[in-house]
Amino acid sequence: MTHYLRAYHDAILVGVGTVLADDPKLNCRYGNFSKIRPVVVDPDAKWDYSKSTLCRLKNEGTGLAPFIFVNDDATTSPENEDILRSQEGAYCRLPMDLSNRANNWLLILNALHNVGVNSVMIEGGAVVINELLQSSVVDSVVITIGPVFLGKDGLEVSPASARILGNVNWWRGETDSVMAGHLIPEGQPH
């Protein structure tokens, strides 16, 4: 189901914790998998793109190079800069502010919109999802519930305040279920 959902988005976004822990492919194995732009939020430029699965997939012609969002004062690797430039990816420098994370997401999403990315599937990790659930930039939520979803091996998502979903729909597969709904803005009746 995840790859089917990815096919309907322009980009897949994850945080630096996810790329460091999982070295994901961030592609789509449904339809035209090479059209999805990977996006990584890495404020301090910790991730070495040159040694990643994403770099290998781009070199093999089965994916796009990522847009990597870093703080405007982050020190990036010249090697990674050159590789990204040659692959039509980029470091995207923004004035990120740790005390105003909601504004950071507006900056990131506006920057993506300015380069033609209009639909972003945000896949995690927990820090990214928790921050976005507290912001006002998310339209809808799709939650995939797999065999492992709670406990230390599951995703630790727990926003500071409860979020209410409207127009909830469910899909049930063989080993997972999917719940989708629209986030009701805080303070509005449900």
N, CA and C atoms as an extended XYZ file, in Angstrom:
570
Properties=species:S:1:pos:R:3:atomname:S:1:resname:S:1:resid:I:1 pbc="F F F"
N         0.817       -1.194        0.000 N   MET     1
C         0.000        0.000        0.000 CA  MET     1
C         0.865        1.264        0.000 C   MET     1
N         2.006        1.237        0.695 N   THR     2
C         2.870        2.418        0.767 CA  THR     2
C         3.318        2.861       -0.618 C   THR     2
N         3.732        1.927       -1.462 N   HIS     3
C         4.222        2.295       -2.793 CA  HIS     3
C         3.094        2.809       -3.676 C   HIS     3
N         1.902        2.290       -3.509 N   TYR     4
C         0.737        2.804       -4.229 CA  TYR     4
C         0.490        4.259       -3.837 C   TYR     4
N         0.543        4.560       -2.541 N   LEU     5
C         0.347        5.937       -2.078 CA  LEU     5
C         1.462        6.854       -2.572 C   LEU     5
N         2.687        6.364       -2.566 N   ARG     6
C         3.813        7.178       -3.038 CA  ARG     6
C         3.618        7.613       -4.489 C   ARG     6
N         2.994        6.774       -5.298 N   ALA     7
C         2.820        7.065       -6.721 CA  ALA     7
C         1.988        8.322       -6.960 C   ALA     7
N         1.250        8.769       -5.976 N   TYR     8
C         0.380        9.936       -6.129 CA  TYR     8
C         0.979       11.209       -5.545 C   TYR     8
N         2.262       11.196       -5.264 N   HIS     9
C         2.937       12.365       -4.696 CA  HIS     9
C         4.138       12.753       -5.551 C   HIS     9
N         4.525       14.010       -5.431 N   ASP    10
C         5.702       14.505       -6.147 CA  ASP    10
C         6.983       14.202       -5.383 C   ASP    10
N         6.884       14.079       -4.058 N   ALA    11
C         8.082       13.899       -3.233 CA  ALA    11
C         7.764       13.067       -2.002 C   ALA    11
N         8.820       12.434       -1.472 N   ILE    12
C         8.753       11.696       -0.209 CA  ILE    12
C         9.731       12.373        0.735 C   ILE    12
N         9.266       12.769        1.914 N   LEU    13
C        10.102       13.502        2.864 CA  LEU    13
C        10.340       12.691        4.124 C   LEU    13
N        11.606       12.671        4.559 N   VAL    14
C        11.989       12.072        5.838 CA  VAL    14
C        12.995       12.989        6.515 C   VAL    14
N        13.193       12.753        7.787 N   GLY    15
C        14.196       13.496        8.536 CA  GLY    15
C        15.529       12.776        8.536 C   GLY    15
N        16.526       13.470        9.045 N   VAL    16
C        17.884       12.930        9.064 CA  VAL    16
C        17.974       11.658        9.902 C   VAL    16
N        17.192       11.555       10.973 N   GLY    17
C        17.221       10.351       11.800 CA  GLY    17
C        16.866        9.108       11.008 C   GLY    17
N        15.909        9.234       10.107 N   THR    18
C        15.495        8.099        9.281 CA  THR    18
C        16.586        7.690        8.302 C   THR    18
N        17.219        8.656        7.627 N   VAL    19
C        18.259        8.265        6.660 CA  VAL    19
C        19.488        7.707        7.358 C   VAL    19
N        19.810        8.222        8.539 N   LEU    20
C        20.965        7.690        9.272 CA  LEU    20
C        20.698        6.284        9.799 C   LEU    20
N        19.477        6.031       10.275 N   ALA    21
C        19.154        4.730       10.869 CA  ALA    21
C        18.833        3.663        9.825 C   ALA    21
N        18.153        4.049        8.741 N   ASP    22
C        17.596        3.056        7.822 CA  ASP    22
C        18.198        3.043        6.418 C   ASP    22
N        18.877        4.094        5.996 N   ASP    23
C        19.382        4.216        4.621 CA  ASP    23
C        18.297        3.806        3.619 C   ASP    23
N        17.139        4.501        3.637 N   PRO    24
C        15.997        4.081        2.825 CA  PRO    24
C        16.174        4.362        1.332 C   PRO    24
N        15.354        3.679        0.527 N   LYS    25
C        15.362        3.885       -0.924 CA  LYS    25
C        14.536        5.104       -1.322 C   LYS    25
N        13.476        5.386       -0.597 N   LEU    26
C        12.587        6.521       -0.870 CA  LEU    26
C        12.191        6.586       -2.343 C   LEU    26
N        11.789        5.443       -2.874 N   ASN    27
C        11.331        5.387       -4.251 CA  ASN    27
C         9.943        4.762       -4.295 C   ASN    27
N         9.474        4.488       -5.486 N   CYS    28
C         8.151        3.904       -5.649 CA  CYS    28
C         8.261        2.703       -6.569 C   CYS    28
N         7.793        1.568       -6.113 N   ARG    29
C         7.824        0.354       -6.929 CA  ARG    29
C         6.460        0.105       -7.576 C   ARG    29
N         5.699        1.172       -7.732 N   TYR    30
C         4.380        1.091       -8.363 CA  TYR    30
C         4.343        2.175       -9.436 C   TYR    30
N         4.201        1.791      -10.684 N   GLY    31
C         4.168        2.792      -11.749 CA  GLY    31
C         5.559        3.328      -12.041 C   GLY    31
N         5.650        4.622      -12.333 N   ASN    32
C         6.914        5.263      -12.698 CA  ASN    32
C         7.687        5.657      -11.448 C   ASN    32
N         8.460        4.713      -10.908 N   PHE    33
C         9.137        4.919       -9.625 CA  PHE    33
C        10.197        6.001       -9.666 C   PHE    33
N        10.695        6.354      -10.849 N   SER    34
C        11.802        7.309      -10.898 CA  SER    34
C        11.351        8.764      -10.851 C   SER    34
N        10.046        9.036      -10.801 N   LYS    35
C         9.580       10.420      -10.809 CA  LYS    35
C         9.440       11.028       -9.413 C   LYS    35
N         9.609       10.252       -8.374 N   ILE    36
C         9.402       10.741       -7.011 CA  ILE    36
C        10.693       11.343       -6.476 C   ILE    36
N        10.610       12.581       -6.012 N   ARG    37
C        11.798       13.284       -5.505 CA  ARG    37
C        11.976       12.982       -4.019 C   ARG    37
N        13.083       12.377       -3.622 N   PRO    38
C        13.364       12.229       -2.193 CA  PRO    38
C        13.712       13.596       -1.593 C   PRO    38
N        13.228       13.831       -0.391 N   VAL    39
C        13.534       15.063        0.340 CA  VAL    39
C        13.980       14.657        1.740 C   VAL    39
N        15.122       15.186        2.166 N   VAL    40
C        15.668       14.875        3.487 CA  VAL    40
C        15.860       16.184        4.243 C   VAL    40
N        15.338       16.234        5.464 N   VAL    41
C        15.540       17.401        6.323 CA  VAL    41
C        16.704       17.071        7.255 C   VAL    41
N        17.816       17.758        7.042 N   ASP    42
C        19.072       17.495        7.750 CA  ASP    42
C        19.707       18.833        8.149 C   ASP    42
N        19.143       19.524        9.141 N   PRO    43
C        19.584       20.888        9.469 CA  PRO    43
C        21.090       21.049        9.660 C   PRO    43
N        21.749       20.059       10.243 N   ASP    44
C        23.179       20.180       10.546 CA  ASP    44
C        24.081       19.460        9.546 C   ASP    44
N        23.517       18.990        8.431 N   ALA    45
C        24.277       18.295        7.380 CA  ALA    45
C        25.078       17.116        7.938 C   ALA    45
N        24.410       16.242        8.690 N   LYS    46
C        25.060       15.066        9.292 CA  LYS    46
C        25.182       13.883        8.326 C   LYS    46
N        24.304       13.834        7.328 N   TRP    47
C        24.183       12.666        6.459 CA  TRP    47
C        25.180       12.731        5.307 C   TRP    47
N        25.863       11.616        5.041 N   ASP    48
C        26.797       11.525        3.921 CA  ASP    48
C        26.071       10.901        2.730 C   ASP    48
N        25.567       11.756        1.868 N   TYR    49
C        24.806       11.299        0.704 CA  TYR    49
C        25.628       10.385       -0.200 C   TYR    49
N        26.910       10.651       -0.349 N   SER    50
C        27.745        9.912       -1.305 CA  SER    50
C        27.794        8.410       -1.020 C   SER    50
N        27.549        8.009        0.210 N   LYS    51
C        27.624        6.595        0.585 CA  LYS    51
C        26.239        5.964        0.765 C   LYS    51
N        25.197        6.646        0.314 N   SER    52
C        23.830        6.200        0.582 CA  SER    52
C        23.244        5.346       -0.540 C   SER    52
N        22.202        4.615       -0.183 N   THR    53
C        21.424        3.869       -1.166 CA  THR    53
C        20.804        4.821       -2.176 C   THR    53
N        20.362        5.992       -1.737 N   LEU    54
C        19.776        6.963       -2.667 CA  LEU    54
C        20.763        7.355       -3.761 C   LEU    54
N        22.008        7.578       -3.404 N   CYS    55
C        23.036        7.937       -4.382 CA  CYS    55
C        23.243        6.786       -5.371 C   CYS    55
N        23.292        5.571       -4.853 N   ARG    56
C        23.464        4.398       -5.715 CA  ARG    56
C        22.289        4.257       -6.688 C   ARG    56
N        21.052        4.434       -6.191 N   LEU    57
C        19.876        4.314       -7.056 CA  LEU    57
C        19.888        5.371       -8.156 C   LEU    57
N        20.295        6.588       -7.824 N   LYS    58
C        20.387        7.638       -8.838 CA  LYS    58
C        21.430        7.266       -9.881 C   LYS    58
N        22.573        6.752       -9.444 N   ASN    59
C        23.620        6.337      -10.383 CA  ASN    59
C        23.158        5.200      -11.294 C   ASN    59
N        22.265        4.347      -10.781 N   GLU    60
C        21.723        3.234      -11.570 CA  GLU    60
C        20.571        3.671      -12.471 C   GLU    60
N        20.120        4.912      -12.320 N   GLY    61
C        19.025        5.420      -13.141 CA  GLY    61
C        17.649        5.021      -12.664 C   GLY    61
N        17.535        4.624      -11.399 N   THR    62
C        16.233        4.185      -10.881 CA  THR    62
C        15.680        5.115       -9.810 C   THR    62
N        16.114        6.345       -9.803 N   GLY    63
C        15.596        7.300       -8.828 CA  GLY    63
C        16.144        8.687       -9.087 C   GLY    63
N        15.574        9.660       -8.412 N   LEU    64
C        16.044       11.041       -8.488 CA  LEU    64
C        16.965       11.330       -7.314 C   LEU    64
N        17.870       12.262       -7.509 N   ALA    65
C        18.709       12.720       -6.395 CA  ALA    65
C        17.843       13.548       -5.451 C   ALA    65
N        18.186       13.570       -4.182 N   PRO    66
C        17.345       14.273       -3.210 CA  PRO    66
C        17.578       15.777       -3.172 C   PRO    66
N        16.590       16.457       -2.624 N   PHE    67
C        16.763       17.810       -2.123 CA  PHE    67
C        17.014       17.629       -0.628 C   PHE    67
N        18.121       18.153       -0.140 N   ILE    68
C        18.484       18.010        1.268 CA  ILE    68
C        18.409       19.387        1.910 C   ILE    68
N        17.477       19.561        2.837 N   PHE    69
C        17.301       20.849        3.503 CA  PHE    69
C        18.230       20.942        4.696 C   PHE    69
N        19.087       21.959        4.658 N   VAL    70
C        20.051       22.205        5.726 CA  VAL    70
C        19.905       23.648        6.196 C   VAL    70
N        20.378       23.885        7.410 N   ASN    71
C        20.400       25.245        7.936 CA  ASN    71
C        21.361       26.069        7.093 C   ASN    71
N        21.080       27.353        6.958 N   ASP    72
C        21.911       28.179        6.078 CA  ASP    72
C        23.365       28.281        6.520 C   ASP    72
N        23.661       27.961        7.786 N   ASP    73
C        25.058       28.014        8.235 CA  ASP    73
C        25.689       26.625        8.410 C   ASP    73
N        25.017       25.574        7.919 N   ALA    74
C        25.554       24.209        8.037 CA  ALA    74
C        26.751       24.026        7.108 C   ALA    74
N        27.728       23.255        7.579 N   THR    75
C        28.900       22.929        6.763 CA  THR    75
C        28.617       21.638        6.008 C   THR    75
N        28.570       21.729        4.691 N   THR    76
C        28.287       20.562        3.861 CA  THR    76
C        29.571       20.074        3.198 C   THR    76
N        29.576       18.804        2.871 N   SER    77
C        30.735       18.179        2.233 CA  SER    77
C        30.850       18.650        0.777 C   SER    77
N        32.028       19.147        0.375 N   PRO    78
C        32.217       19.524       -1.036 CA  PRO    78
C        31.954       18.349       -1.985 C   PRO    78
N        32.332       17.129       -1.557 N   GLU    79
C        32.077       15.946       -2.387 CA  GLU    79
C        30.578       15.754       -2.603 C   GLU    79
N        29.799       15.854       -1.511 N   ASN    80
C        28.352       15.709       -1.640 CA  ASN    80
C        27.759       16.830       -2.482 C   ASN    80
N        28.258       18.050       -2.320 N   GLU    81
C        27.791       19.191       -3.130 CA  GLU    81
C        27.972       18.876       -4.613 C   GLU    81
N        29.167       18.401       -4.986 N   ASP    82
C        29.468       18.102       -6.388 CA  ASP    82
C        28.590       16.975       -6.923 C   ASP    82
N        28.443       15.919       -6.130 N   ILE    83
C        27.620       14.782       -6.565 CA  ILE    83
C        26.178       15.217       -6.755 C   ILE    83
N        25.628       15.921       -5.777 N   LEU    84
C        24.238       16.371       -5.883 CA  LEU    84
C        24.038       17.259       -7.107 C   LEU    84
N        24.943       18.184       -7.323 N   ARG    85
C        24.836       19.094       -8.470 CA  ARG    85
C        24.848       18.300       -9.782 C   ARG    85
N        25.748       17.321       -9.893 N   SER    86
C        25.847       16.532      -11.129 CA  SER    86
C        24.622       15.643      -11.337 C   SER    86
N        23.929       15.307      -10.249 N   GLN    87
C        22.755       14.431      -10.334 CA  GLN    87
C        21.437       15.209      -10.346 C   GLN    87
N        21.503       16.533      -10.363 N   GLU    88
C        20.327       17.409      -10.346 CA  GLU    88
C        19.559       17.340       -9.035 C   GLU    88
N        20.277       17.063       -7.961 N   GLY    89
C        19.752       17.211       -6.612 CA  GLY    89
C        20.336       18.493       -6.052 C   GLY    89
N        20.137       18.736       -4.766 N   ALA    90
C        20.684       19.982       -4.213 CA  ALA    90
C        20.618       19.992       -2.701 C   ALA    90
N        21.561       20.731       -2.114 N   TYR    91
C        21.396       21.177       -0.740 CA  TYR    91
C        20.547       22.438       -0.824 C   TYR    91
N        19.504       22.498       -0.048 N   CYS    92
C        18.623       23.665       -0.015 CA  CYS    92
C        18.838       24.339        1.329 C   CYS    92
N        19.451       25.499        1.311 N   ARG    93
C        19.797       26.204        2.546 CA  ARG    93
C        18.664       27.129        2.963 C   ARG    93
N        18.249       26.978        4.215 N   LEU    94
C        17.184       27.815        4.773 CA  LEU    94
C        17.596       28.295        6.160 C   LEU    94
N        17.100       29.453        6.580 N   PRO    95
C        17.393       29.946        7.931 CA  PRO    95
C        16.504       29.246        8.964 C   PRO    95
N        16.824       28.000        9.271 N   MET    96
C        16.016       27.226       10.226 CA  MET    96
C        16.269       27.714       11.640 C   MET    96
N        15.212       27.701       12.432 N   ASP    97
C        15.256       28.212       13.799 CA  ASP    97
C        14.707       27.131       14.728 C   ASP    97
N        15.550       26.591       15.595 N   LEU    98
C        15.107       25.517       16.492 CA  LEU    98
C        14.012       25.959       17.445 C   LEU    98
N        13.876       27.254       17.678 N   SER    99
C        12.837       27.730       18.594 CA  SER    99
C        11.506       27.969       17.878 C   SER    99
N        11.481       27.852       16.558 N   ASN   100
C        10.248       28.076       15.799 CA  ASN   100
C        10.122       27.028       14.700 C   ASN   100
N         9.926       25.793       15.121 N   ARG   101
C         9.906       24.682       14.171 CA  ARG   101
C         8.732       24.762       13.196 C   ARG   101
N         7.603       25.323       13.617 N   ALA   102
C         6.461       25.456       12.704 CA  ALA   102
C         6.846       26.324       11.511 C   ALA   102
N         7.587       27.392       11.753 N   ASN   103
C         8.035       28.253       10.657 CA  ASN   103
C         9.012       27.516        9.744 C   ASN   103
N         9.849       26.642       10.309 N   ASN   104
C        10.768       25.856        9.482 CA  ASN   104
C         9.998       25.035        8.452 C   ASN   104
N         8.885       24.437        8.882 N   TRP   105
C         8.099       23.616        7.960 CA  TRP   105
C         7.471       24.465        6.878 C   TRP   105
N         7.038       25.666        7.209 N   LEU   106
C         6.517       26.567        6.178 CA  LEU   106
C         7.606       26.903        5.165 C   LEU   106
N         8.817       27.179        5.649 N   LEU   107
C         9.936       27.474        4.750 CA  LEU   107
C        10.228       26.293        3.822 C   LEU   107
N        10.275       25.095        4.393 N   ILE   108
C        10.581       23.892        3.607 CA  ILE   108
C         9.503       23.640        2.558 C   ILE   108
N         8.246       23.658        2.974 N   LEU   109
C         7.160       23.363        2.036 CA  LEU   109
C         7.028       24.448        0.971 C   LEU   109
N         7.247       25.704        1.328 N   ASN   110
C         7.226       26.781        0.326 CA  ASN   110
C         8.367       26.621       -0.672 C   ASN   110
N         9.549       26.254       -0.184 N   ALA   111
C        10.689       26.039       -1.084 CA  ALA   111
C        10.394       24.898       -2.060 C   ALA   111
N         9.787       23.833       -1.569 N   LEU   112
C         9.423       22.720       -2.450 CA  LEU   112
C         8.385       23.161       -3.482 C   LEU   112
N         7.396       23.904       -3.032 N   HIS   113
C         6.360       24.403       -3.947 CA  HIS   113
C         6.979       25.266       -5.055 C   HIS   113
N         7.968       26.068       -4.692 N   ASN   114
C         8.615       26.961       -5.664 CA  ASN   114
C         9.380       26.218       -6.755 C   ASN   114
N         9.706       24.943       -6.525 N   VAL   115
C        10.375       24.149       -7.567 CA  VAL   115
C         9.430       23.097       -8.166 C   VAL   115
N         8.121       23.291       -7.976 N   GLY   116
C         7.134       22.437       -8.615 CA  GLY   116
C         6.705       21.213       -7.845 C   GLY   116
N         7.092       21.117       -6.589 N   VAL   117
C         6.659       19.993       -5.751 CA  VAL   117
C         5.396       20.433       -5.015 C   VAL   117
N         4.255       19.854       -5.400 N   ASN   118
C         2.972       20.282       -4.846 CA  ASN   118
C         2.342       19.283       -3.892 C   ASN   118
N         2.809       18.046       -3.913 N   SER   119
C         2.253       17.014       -3.043 CA  SER   119
C         3.406       16.248       -2.405 C   SER   119
N         3.479       16.289       -1.082 N   VAL   120
C         4.591       15.678       -0.354 CA  VAL   120
C         4.053       14.592        0.568 C   VAL   120
N         4.577       13.381        0.421 N   MET   121
C         4.251       12.304        1.351 CA  MET   121
C         5.328       12.311        2.427 C   MET   121
N         4.922       12.610        3.642 N   ILE   122
C         5.867       12.705        4.749 CA  ILE   122
C         5.841       11.378        5.491 C   ILE   122
N         6.973       10.682        5.471 N   GLU   123
C         7.018        9.333        6.019 CA  GLU   123
C         7.708        9.230        7.369 C   GLU   123
N         8.299       10.267        7.844 N   GLY   124
C         8.893       10.158        9.172 CA  GLY   124
C        10.280       10.728        9.220 C   GLY   124
N        10.862       10.438       10.270 N   GLY   125
C        10.539        9.642       11.426 CA  GLY   125
C         9.682       10.365       12.450 C   GLY   125
N         9.815        9.876       13.658 N   ALA   126
C         8.953       10.328       14.742 CA  ALA   126
C         9.073       11.823       15.004 C   ALA   126
N        10.277       12.365       14.983 N   VAL   127
C        10.461       13.803       15.242 CA  VAL   127
C         9.730       14.618       14.185 C   VAL   127
N         9.908       14.260       12.921 N   VAL   128
C         9.253       14.972       11.823 CA  VAL   128
C         7.740       14.895       11.969 C   VAL   128
N         7.215       13.708       12.197 N   ILE   129
C         5.764       13.535       12.290 CA  ILE   129
C         5.204       14.298       13.483 C   ILE   129
N         5.836       14.200       14.639 N   ASN   130
C         5.350       14.929       15.812 CA  ASN   130
C         5.346       16.434       15.571 C   ASN   130
N         6.417       16.963       14.972 N   GLU   131
C         6.469       18.401       14.695 CA  GLU   131
C         5.365       18.817       13.733 C   GLU   131
N         5.163       18.040       12.690 N   LEU   132
C         4.151       18.406       11.702 CA  LEU   132
C         2.735       18.298       12.246 C   LEU   132
N         2.489       17.334       13.117 N   LEU   133
C         1.155       17.227       13.712 CA  LEU   133
C         0.844       18.414       14.618 C   LEU   133
N         1.868       19.084       15.112 N   GLN   134
C         1.671       20.276       15.950 CA  GLN   134
C         1.578       21.554       15.112 C   GLN   134
N         1.877       21.462       13.834 N   SER   135
C         1.836       22.647       12.977 CA  SER   135
C         0.475       22.727       12.284 C   SER   135
N         0.320       23.726       11.457 N   SER   136
C        -0.939       23.887       10.722 CA  SER   136
C        -0.749       23.619        9.233 C   SER   136
N         0.311       22.933        8.851 N   VAL   137
C         0.605       22.745        7.429 CA  VAL   137
C         0.154       21.398        6.870 C   VAL   137
N        -0.345       20.502        7.706 N   VAL   138
C        -0.743       19.171        7.247 CA  VAL   138
C        -2.234       19.170        6.928 C   VAL   138
N        -2.574       18.684        5.718 N   ASP   139
C        -3.971       18.608        5.299 CA  ASP   139
C        -4.628       17.306        5.731 C   ASP   139
N        -3.913       16.214        5.514 N   SER   140
C        -4.493       14.909        5.803 CA  SER   140
C        -3.427       13.983        6.364 C   SER   140
N        -3.898       12.913        6.971 N   VAL   141
C        -3.014       11.946        7.606 CA  VAL   141
C        -3.376       10.560        7.088 C   VAL   141
N        -2.355        9.802        6.719 N   VAL   142
C        -2.525        8.400        6.353 CA  VAL   142
C        -1.632        7.609        7.294 C   VAL   142
N        -2.240        6.738        8.069 N   ILE   143
C        -1.493        5.955        9.047 CA  ILE   143
C        -1.540        4.492        8.634 C   ILE   143
N        -0.368        3.924        8.387 N   THR   144
C        -0.275        2.504        8.073 CA  THR   144
C         0.044        1.765        9.363 C   THR   144
N        -0.801        0.820        9.693 N   ILE   145
C        -0.619        0.044       10.911 CA  ILE   145
C        -0.183       -1.356       10.495 C   ILE   145
N         1.083       -1.652       10.754 N   GLY   146
C         1.647       -2.944       10.378 CA  GLY   146
C         1.729       -3.862       11.575 C   GLY   146
N         2.335       -5.021       11.376 N   PRO   147
C         2.451       -5.989       12.458 CA  PRO   147
C         3.188       -5.441       13.679 C   PRO   147
N         4.172       -4.548       13.469 N   VAL   148
C         4.875       -3.926       14.589 CA  VAL   148
C         4.610       -2.429       14.520 C   VAL   148
N         3.787       -1.912       15.440 N   PHE   149
C         3.522       -0.483       15.412 CA  PHE   149
C         3.585        0.152       16.789 C   PHE   149
N         3.627       -0.630       17.825 N   LEU   150
C         3.748       -0.106       19.180 CA  LEU   150
C         4.994       -0.683       19.833 C   LEU   150
N         5.487       -0.002       20.841 N   GLY   151
C         6.659       -0.489       21.553 CA  GLY   151
C         7.935        0.070       20.971 C   GLY   151
N         9.059       -0.403       21.483 N   LYS   152
C        10.344        0.187       21.110 CA  LYS   152
C        10.702       -0.030       19.649 C   LYS   152
N        10.125       -1.021       18.975 N   ASP   153
C        10.401       -1.234       17.561 CA  ASP   153
C         9.412       -0.507       16.656 C   ASP   153
N         8.390        0.099       17.232 N   GLY   154
C         7.417        0.859       16.456 CA  GLY   154
C         7.787        2.329       16.423 C   GLY   154
N         7.047        3.097       15.639 N   LEU   155
C         7.285        4.530       15.524 CA  LEU   155
C         6.711        5.240       16.739 C   LEU   155
N         7.529        6.047       17.387 N   GLU   156
C         7.116        6.735       18.606 CA  GLU   156
C         6.501        8.087       18.269 C   GLU   156
N         5.209        8.070       17.934 N   VAL   157
C         4.510        9.302       17.598 CA  VAL   157
C         3.538        9.629       18.709 C   VAL   157
N         3.718       10.793       19.291 N   SER   158
C         2.839       11.246       20.354 CA  SER   158
C         2.899       12.768       20.421 C   SER   158
N         2.078       13.448       19.592 N   PRO   159
C         2.110       14.910       19.620 CA  PRO   159
C         1.705       15.442       20.988 C   PRO   159
N         2.147       16.651       21.288 N   ALA   160
C         1.901       17.252       22.602 CA  ALA   160
C         0.414       17.410       22.903 C   ALA   160
N        -0.400       17.672       21.889 N   SER   161
C        -1.843       17.782       22.109 CA  SER   161
C        -2.566       16.842       21.151 C   SER   161
N        -3.769       16.424       21.559 N   ALA   162
C        -4.545       15.488       20.748 CA  ALA   162
C        -4.917       16.128       19.416 C   ALA   162
N        -4.917       15.337       18.371 N   ARG   163
C        -5.349       15.796       17.049 CA  ARG   163
C        -6.569       14.979       16.656 C   ARG   163
N        -7.554       15.625       16.082 N   ILE   164
C        -8.810       14.989       15.705 CA  ILE   164
C        -8.858       14.837       14.187 C   ILE   164
N        -9.274       13.649       13.727 N   LEU   165
C        -9.421       13.394       12.301 CA  LEU   165
C       -10.889       13.403       11.916 C   LEU   165
N       -11.181       13.932       10.746 N   GLY   166
C       -12.520       13.888       10.170 CA  GLY   166
C       -12.480       13.094        8.877 C   GLY   166
N       -13.651       12.691        8.390 N   ASN   167
C       -13.747       11.929        7.137 CA  ASN   167
C       -12.794       10.734        7.137 C   ASN   167
N       -12.840        9.950        8.190 N   VAL   168
C       -11.915        8.823        8.350 CA  VAL   168
C       -12.359        7.642        7.488 C   VAL   168
N       -11.387        7.060        6.793 N   ASN   169
C       -11.610        5.857        5.996 CA  ASN   169
C       -10.563        4.824        6.364 C   ASN   169
N       -10.951        3.547        6.248 N   TRP   170
C       -10.049        2.441        6.564 CA  TRP   170
C        -9.901        1.537        5.352 C   TRP   170
N        -8.720        0.948        5.207 N   TRP   171
C        -8.457       -0.099        4.235 CA  TRP   171
C        -7.736       -1.210        4.974 C   TRP   171
N        -8.131       -2.456        4.714 N   ARG   172
C        -7.501       -3.578        5.405 CA  ARG   172
C        -6.847       -4.500        4.393 C   ARG   172
N        -5.550       -4.753        4.601 N   GLY   173
C        -4.805       -5.674        3.750 CA  GLY   173
C        -4.558       -6.976        4.477 C   GLY   173
N        -3.648       -7.781        3.945 N   GLU   174
C        -3.341       -9.066        4.565 CA  GLU   174
C        -2.536       -8.913        5.845 C   GLU   174
N        -1.555       -8.008        5.848 N   THR   175
C        -0.694       -7.868        7.027 CA  THR   175
C        -0.712       -6.470        7.622 C   THR   175
N        -1.450       -5.558        7.014 N   ASP   176
C        -1.503       -4.206        7.562 CA  ASP   176
C        -2.862       -3.577        7.292 C   ASP   176
N        -3.108       -2.481        7.955 N   SER   177
C        -4.313       -1.688        7.745 CA  SER   177
C        -3.894       -0.243        7.552 C   SER   177
N        -4.733        0.497        6.854 N   VAL   178
C        -4.450        1.904        6.605 CA  VAL   178
C        -5.657        2.716        7.030 C   VAL   178
N        -5.396        3.776        7.783 N   MET   179
C        -6.436        4.717        8.174 CA  MET   179
C        -6.079        6.066        7.568 C   MET   179
N        -7.044        6.707        6.928 N   ALA   180
C        -6.811        8.021        6.333 CA  ALA   180
C        -7.900        8.973        6.795 C   ALA   180
N        -7.521       10.218        7.022 N   GLY   181
C        -8.491       11.230        7.417 CA  GLY   181
C        -7.911       12.620        7.280 C   GLY   181
N        -8.780       13.605        7.348 N   HIS   182
C        -8.356       15.004        7.295 CA  HIS   182
C        -8.203       15.523        8.716 C   HIS   182
N        -7.119       16.252        8.960 N   LEU   183
C        -6.918       16.852       10.278 CA  LEU   183
C        -7.891       18.003       10.463 C   LEU   183
N        -8.616       17.977       11.559 N   ILE   184
C        -9.502       19.085       11.899 CA  ILE   184
C        -8.667       20.105       12.662 C   ILE   184
N        -8.654       21.359       12.187 N   PRO   185
C        -7.853       22.383       12.877 CA  PRO   185
C        -8.234       22.492       14.348 C   PRO   185
N        -7.220       22.715       15.190 N   GLU   186
C        -7.460       22.834       16.625 CA  GLU   186
C        -8.451       23.958       16.890 C   GLU   186
N        -9.384       23.694       17.795 N   GLY   187
C       -10.378       24.685       18.171 CA  GLY   187
C       -11.654       24.620       17.357 C   GLY   187
N       -11.662       23.854       16.251 N   GLN   188
C       -12.875       23.723       15.454 CA  GLN   188
C       -13.668       22.519       15.934 C   GLN   188
N       -15.005       22.604       15.876 N   PRO   189
C       -15.824       21.464       16.312 CA  PRO   189
C       -15.646       20.276       15.371 C   PRO   189
N       -15.844       19.096       15.934 N   HIS   190
C       -15.732       17.892       15.108 CA  HIS   190
C       -16.978       17.048       15.205 C   HIS   190
